[in-house]
Amino acid sequence: MSPVSSGLLLVGGLFALLATGMPIAFALGLAAVGALVLQGGFPIFYVLSETMFAGIANLAYVSIPMFVLMGAAVASSPAGGDLYASLDRWLNRVPGGLVLSNIGACAIFSGMTGSSPATCAAIGKMGIPEMMNRGYPASVATGSIAAGGTLGILIPPSVTLIVYGISTETSIGRLFMAGVLPGIMLTAMFMVWAVFDAKRKGFEFGARAMRYTLAQKLETLPRIGPFLLIIAGTLYVLYGGIATPSEAAGAGALLTLLVVVIAYRLFRFRPIAGIFGSAMRESVMIMMIMAAAELFSFALSSLFVTQTVASAIASLEVNRWVLMAVINLFLLVAGMFLPPVAVIVMSAPLLFPIVTQAGFDPYWFAIVLTINMEVGLITPPVGLNLFVINAIAPQVPTRDILWGSLPYVLVMFLAILILCIFPEIATWLPNQMMGAAT
């Protein structure tokens, strides 16, 4: 069987398993095992466990459960509510201010958690009912939260960028810095669309919204301030080369837990156990997906699918921007079916040499890849954020959530185009802080 036929059979088997509702990690692993057994027989089982373990046996991966624990501590506390309430008080006089509050809260909360599902759940539980109570259409309420939640994989600290850095052996600190300005830019673009959409639909709530005094606007900040300081401190020690990602993540997780326990008086065993339980579930899910994705990549390589695809892409005698368009299309389709972590583990080692040989900056490409993954989080059939929103707002039809998210998908495409025209948006800050990449 030719590599192309083998690849089509393997990918087709994966999609068939996903269509049954099987968890993504199990679908990846089972499809890979089936392909390897068909190729080499049952003796292949001797290398399965070693291959999966090798996929996650990297000390830098310790930072992932630590950042997840940091996010779980924030998401399981009233910190999200305080953040949302504070932004609402500052922006309530602006037309569409409640949508801006949602997006702003998602952006800041993303920096605390690094997780899109956690951001969607924490902000959506408060933001969606409040918006609908004030007369906003369900599509606007849910779409803004679904899109704002995607910022969790772009704004540092980002689990997705950590996985990319390890998969391609690039600097995680530099990747975090590369994500700062694009993250701010995309947040601003979301907000601009929100204001335009609010005015277009006649939501001029700012004129008759409740007035807050300066003291009322500031009273929630003392609870939010420590979290923002922890994020700033974590990023500072990473950018300054003071600590490794694992050390920074561990210190950040510990400090976040202490702030949550002290500020919100969570001294009982049950809430603490809930935080660790939530972090453990998400960490295990991520690690299982990464291990299974490594096995899937091994199957692709053993069937010479990876080498064939790489050779075909590399042999394309086209303009490098046409090549980048092909890669973006591939990432976009892959992101619609697989979670970001799985796509990066499988595709980054394949695409990295092609991208660098074409003259593209690998850190810039990481940001473009991540925004592609953001699109996948709010597009069917496996749009994770859509399922999260559907779970916390079951009264809203999935169709309304999709229609509300669609404009933000177009905004993300525009952001990718802007980054292609002005790559310095991603490369300027890391080059200024750490010098030009070698």
C-alpha positions in Angstrom: 0.0 0.0 0.0 1.4 3.4 -0.9 2.1 6.0 1.7 -0.8 8.2 0.4 -3.3 5.3 0.6 -2.0 4.4 4.1 -2.3 8.0 5.2 -5.8 8.3 3.9 -6.8 5.1 5.6 -5.3 6.1 8.9 -6.9 9.6 8.9 -10.2 8.2 7.7 -10.1 5.7 10.6 -9.4 8.5 13.0 -12.4 10.5 11.8 -14.6 7.4 11.9 -13.7 6.9 15.6 -14.2 10.6 16.4 -17.6 10.4 14.8 -18.6 7.8 17.4 -18.0 10.3 20.2 -14.9 8.5 21.4 -12.6 10.7 23.5 -9.9 12.3 21.2 -6.9 10.7 23.0 -8.5 7.2 22.7 -9.4 7.8 19.0 -5.8 8.9 18.2 -4.3 6.0 20.0 -6.7 3.3 18.6 -6.3 4.5 15.0 -2.5 4.5 15.4 -2.4 1.0 16.9 -4.7 -0.4 14.2 -2.4 1.1 11.5 0.7 -0.2 13.1 -0.7 -3.7 13.6 -1.7 -3.9 10.0 1.7 -2.8 9.0 4.0 -4.8 11.3 1.8 -7.3 13.1 1.3 -7.7 16.9 5.0 -7.5 17.8 4.5 -3.7 17.4 2.9 -3.7 20.9 6.4 -4.0 22.4 7.2 -0.4 21.4 3.8 1.2 22.0 4.2 2.1 25.7 7.8 3.3 25.1 6.7 5.6 22.2 3.8 7.1 24.2 6.0 7.6 27.3 8.7 9.3 25.1 6.1 11.7 23.9 5.7 13.2 27.4 9.0 12.4 29.0 10.3 15.9 29.0 11.0 17.9 32.1 9.6 21.1 30.5 6.2 19.4 30.4 6.1 19.8 34.2 5.1 23.4 33.6 1.8 22.3 32.0 0.1 20.8 35.1 1.5 23.7 37.1 -0.1 26.3 34.8 -3.3 24.2 34.8 -3.3 24.2 38.6 -2.8 28.0 38.5 -5.8 28.3 36.2 -7.9 25.9 38.2 -7.3 27.9 41.4 -8.5 31.1 39.7 -11.4 29.4 37.9 -12.7 27.7 41.0 -12.7 30.9 43.1 -14.8 34.0 42.8 -11.9 35.8 41.1 -13.6 35.6 37.8 -16.7 37.2 39.2 -14.6 40.0 40.7 -12.8 40.6 37.4 -16.1 40.7 35.5 -17.8 43.0 38.0 -14.8 45.4 37.9 -14.7 45.6 34.1 -18.4 46.1 34.0 -18.3 49.0 36.3 -15.6 50.7 34.2 -17.2 50.0 30.8 -20.9 50.1 31.6 -21.3 53.6 30.1 -19.8 52.6 26.7 -22.2 51.4 24.0 -22.0 47.6 24.0 -20.0 47.9 27.2 -21.1 44.6 28.6 -19.7 42.8 25.5 -16.5 44.7 26.0 -16.5 43.6 29.6 -16.9 40.0 28.6 -14.1 40.1 26.1 -11.8 42.1 28.4 -12.5 39.7 31.2 -11.7 36.8 28.9 -8.4 38.3 27.9 -7.3 39.0 31.5 -8.6 35.7 32.7 -6.7 33.9 29.9 -3.5 35.4 31.3 -4.4 33.9 34.6 -5.3 30.4 33.4 -3.8 29.8 29.9 -6.9 27.7 29.2 -9.7 28.4 26.7 -12.3 26.1 28.3 -11.7 27.4 31.8 -12.0 31.0 30.5 -15.2 30.2 28.7 -16.7 28.5 31.7 -15.7 31.1 34.3 -16.7 34.2 32.4 -19.6 32.7 30.6 -21.4 31.6 33.7 -21.7 35.2 34.7 -21.5 37.1 31.5 -24.1 35.2 29.4 -27.0 35.4 31.8 -26.3 39.1 32.6 -26.2 40.0 28.9 -29.4 38.2 28.1 -31.1 39.8 31.1 -30.2 43.2 29.7 -31.7 42.4 26.3 -28.7 41.3 24.3 -29.5 38.6 21.7 -28.3 35.1 22.7 -26.0 35.0 19.7 -24.2 38.1 20.8 -23.9 36.9 24.4 -22.6 33.5 23.6 -20.5 34.4 20.6 -18.5 37.0 22.4 -17.7 34.6 25.2 -16.8 31.7 22.9 -14.5 33.9 20.9 -13.0 35.6 23.9 -12.3 32.3 25.5 -10.0 31.4 22.5 -7.6 34.0 23.7 -6.5 31.5 26.4 -4.2 29.7 24.0 -2.6 32.9 22.7 -2.1 35.2 25.6 0.8 33.9 27.8 1.2 31.8 29.8 -0.2 29.5 27.1 -0.1 25.7 27.2 -0.3 25.6 23.4 2.9 27.7 23.1 4.6 25.5 25.7 3.8 22.4 23.6 5.0 24.1 20.4 8.3 25.2 22.1 9.0 21.7 23.2 8.0 20.1 20.0 10.2 22.4 17.9 13.0 23.0 20.5 12.4 26.7 20.5 12.5 29.1 23.5 9.3 29.1 25.5 10.1 32.5 27.0 10.5 34.0 23.5 7.3 32.3 22.4 5.5 33.9 25.3 6.8 37.3 24.4 5.9 36.8 20.8 2.3 36.2 21.9 1.9 39.4 23.9 1.4 42.0 21.2 -0.7 39.7 18.9 -2.8 38.8 21.9 -3.4 42.5 22.7 -4.1 43.2 19.0 -6.6 40.4 18.7 -8.4 41.5 21.9 -8.6 45.0 20.6 -10.0 43.8 17.3 -12.6 41.7 19.1 -13.6 44.8 21.0 -13.8 47.0 17.9 -16.1 44.5 16.3 -18.2 44.3 19.5 -18.7 48.1 19.6 -19.5 48.3 15.9 -22.0 45.4 16.2 -23.6 47.0 19.3 -24.1 50.3 17.5 -25.3 48.5 14.3 -27.9 46.6 16.3 -28.9 49.6 18.4 -27.6 48.5 21.8 -26.9 52.0 23.2 -27.0 50.8 26.8 -24.2 53.1 27.9 -26.5 56.2 28.0 -28.9 54.7 30.6 -26.7 52.3 32.5 -26.2 52.5 36.2 -23.6 55.1 37.3 -20.8 54.0 39.6 -18.6 56.2 41.7 -14.8 56.0 41.5 -14.8 54.3 44.9 -17.2 51.6 43.6 -15.1 51.1 40.5 -12.0 50.6 42.6 -13.4 48.4 45.4 -13.0 45.1 43.5 -9.4 45.8 42.4 -7.6 44.7 45.6 -8.8 41.2 45.1 -7.8 41.1 41.4 -4.5 43.0 41.8 -2.6 40.1 43.4 -3.5 37.8 40.5 -2.3 40.3 37.9 0.9 40.8 39.9 1.5 37.0 39.9 1.0 36.9 36.1 3.4 39.8 35.6 5.9 38.2 37.9 5.7 34.9 36.2 6.3 36.4 32.8 9.1 38.6 34.1 11.1 35.7 35.5 10.6 33.8 32.3 11.5 36.8 30.0 14.4 37.8 32.2 15.9 34.3 32.2 15.7 34.2 36.0 13.8 30.9 36.0 12.9 28.0 33.7 9.2 27.6 32.6 8.8 24.7 35.1 10.2 26.8 38.0 8.1 29.8 37.1 4.9 27.7 36.7 5.5 26.0 40.0 6.0 29.3 41.9 3.1 30.9 40.1 0.8 28.0 41.0 1.8 28.1 44.7 1.3 31.9 45.0 -2.0 31.7 43.2 -3.2 29.0 45.6 -2.2 31.1 48.6 -3.9 34.2 47.2 -7.1 32.3 46.5 -7.2 30.6 49.9 -6.4 33.8 51.8 -8.4 36.3 49.8 -11.6 34.2 49.5 -11.1 32.3 52.8 -11.2 28.8 51.2 -9.8 27.1 54.3 -12.0 24.0 54.1 -10.8 20.7 52.6 -13.6 20.4 49.9 -12.8 23.6 47.9 -9.1 22.8 47.9 -9.7 19.2 46.9 -11.9 20.5 44.1 -9.2 22.8 42.8 -6.6 19.9 42.7 -9.2 17.5 41.3 -10.0 19.9 38.4 -6.4 20.5 37.7 -5.6 16.8 37.7 -8.4 16.0 35.3 -7.4 18.6 32.8 -3.7 17.8 33.1 -4.3 14.1 32.6 -6.5 14.9 29.6 -3.8 17.1 28.0 -1.0 14.5 28.7 -3.1 11.7 27.3 -3.8 13.6 24.1 -0.1 14.4 23.8 1.0 10.8 24.3 -1.6 9.5 21.9 -0.7 12.2 19.4 2.9 11.1 19.6 1.9 7.5 18.9 -0.2 8.8 16.0 2.8 10.7 14.6 4.9 7.5 15.0 2.4 5.6 13.0 2.4 8.3 10.3 6.2 8.2 10.2 6.3 4.4 10.1 4.0 4.3 7.2 6.2 7.0 5.5 3.2 9.3 5.3 5.0 12.2 7.1 8.0 11.9 4.8 5.9 11.8 1.7 3.8 14.9 2.7 6.9 16.8 3.8 8.6 16.0 0.4 5.5 17.0 -1.5 5.2 20.4 0.3 8.9 21.1 0.1 8.9 20.3 -3.6 6.2 22.8 -4.4 7.8 25.4 -6.7 5.6 28.2 -5.6 5.9 31.6 -3.9 6.6 31.2 -0.2 3.4 33.0 0.6 1.4 30.5 -1.5 3.2 27.8 0.5 2.1 29.5 3.8 -1.5 29.7 2.5 -1.4 25.9 1.9 0.0 25.4 5.4 -2.7 27.7 6.9 -5.4 25.8 5.1 -4.1 22.5 6.4 -3.9 23.9 10.0 -7.4 25.3 9.7 -8.9 22.0 8.7 -6.9 20.0 11.2 -8.0 22.4 14.0 -11.6 21.8 13.2 -11.3 18.1 14.0 -8.5 17.9 16.7 -7.6 19.9 19.8 -4.7 22.4 19.5 -2.3 20.3 21.5 -2.8 17.2 19.3 -2.4 19.3 16.1 0.8 20.9 17.3 2.4 17.6 18.6 1.7 16.0 15.2 2.3 18.8 12.8 4.9 21.2 14.3 7.9 18.9 13.8 6.8 18.3 10.2 6.1 22.0 9.4 8.9 23.6 11.3 11.8 22.8 8.9 9.6 23.6 5.9 8.7 27.0 7.4 12.2 28.0 8.4 13.7 26.9 5.0 11.1 29.1 3.3 12.5 32.0 5.3 9.7 32.5 7.9 10.4 33.3 11.5 9.6 30.3 13.6 8.2 32.4 16.5 6.0 34.4 14.1 4.8 31.1 12.7 3.9 29.9 16.2 1.5 32.8 16.6 -0.1 32.3 13.2 -0.5 28.6 14.0 -2.0 29.4 17.4 -4.6 31.8 15.9 -5.5 29.0 13.4 -6.1 26.8 16.4 -8.3 29.5 18.0 -10.5 29.3 14.9 -10.8 25.6 15.4 -12.0 26.1 18.9 -15.2 27.9 17.7 -15.9 26.0 14.5 -17.7 22.7 14.1 -17.5 19.7 14.2 -15.2 19.6 17.2 -15.2 23.2 18.4 -14.4 22.8 22.1 -15.5 26.2 23.2 -18.9 25.7 21.5 -19.5 22.6 23.7 -18.5 24.5 26.8 -20.9 27.4 26.0 -23.6 24.9 25.2 -23.1 23.2 28.6 -23.3 26.4 30.6 -26.1 27.9 28.5 -28.2 24.9 27.4 -31.2 27.2 26.7 -29.3 28.8 23.7 -29.6 26.8 20.5 -26.2 25.7 19.0 -27.1 27.6 15.8 -27.2 30.9 17.7 -23.9 30.2 19.3 -22.4 29.5 15.8 -23.8 32.6 14.3 -22.6 34.7 17.2 -19.1 33.2 16.8 -18.8 33.6 13.0 -17.9 37.3 12.9 -15.0 36.6 15.3 -13.7 33.9 13.0 -13.5 36.5 10.3 -11.7 38.8 12.7 -9.1 36.1 13.3 -8.6 35.6 9.6 -8.0 39.4 9.4 -5.5 39.1 12.3 -3.6 36.4 10.4 -3.5 38.6 7.3 -2.2 41.6 9.4 0.5 39.4 10.9 1.5 38.3 7.4 1.9 41.9 6.3 3.4 43.1 9.6 5.3 40.1 11.1 7.1 42.5 13.5 3.9 42.5 15.6 5.0 39.1 16.8 8.8 39.4 16.5 9.5 42.9 17.7 9.1 42.3 21.5 11.1 39.1 21.8 13.9 40.7 19.6 13.9 43.7 21.8 13.9 41.8 25.1 16.1 38.8 24.1 18.0 39.9 21.0 17.4 38.5 17.4 16.7 34.8 17.2 19.6 32.7 15.9 
